């Protein structure tokens, strides 16, 4: 990153290191478990990954405020992923999902009428309200709300090596994004 102008990056790097240590410890437990989902390890890993995305979002917000750049323009900058979604928009959306998923459950669950066995099928859908709409648009291709570990899937998409799923893997993307934002500021 541009060391002279980037007063926020060192805090983010340290924060991601701490979270990655927790994720590594959980990953070890996952590899040793016969039922990592039942043991809650996937939920724990998702929690730390989501917290990491929120830390990245905070860094991005600090950058935008410091450079006086409009958020919507800046979120389209930086590296593009498959489907032409920007890295920045994807991470921003994953952070929003992690922060607001409790709110997103409202109205997301529908119960069908009972079948011949008296069982009711439960349908869980992505929220469609105004506040979540742009985040949902970016995340729909990364899993099903209420079923999948969305932050884990997003982070895995950003990582080069599947055996090293770490939050620090986003730093090169973030560097490119920051450089693009700085260029926008100069225009």
Buried (B, 14 or more C-beta within 10 A) or exposed (E): BEEEBBEBBEEBBEBBEBBBEBBBBBBEBBEEBEEBEEBBBBEBBBBBBBBBBBBBBBBBBBBBEBBEBEEEEBBBBBBBBEEEBBBBBBBBBBBBBBBBBEEBEEEBEEEEEEEEEEEEEEEEBBBEEEEBEBBBEBBEBBBEBBEBBBBBBBBBBBBEEEEEBBBBBBBBBBBBBBBBBBEBBEE
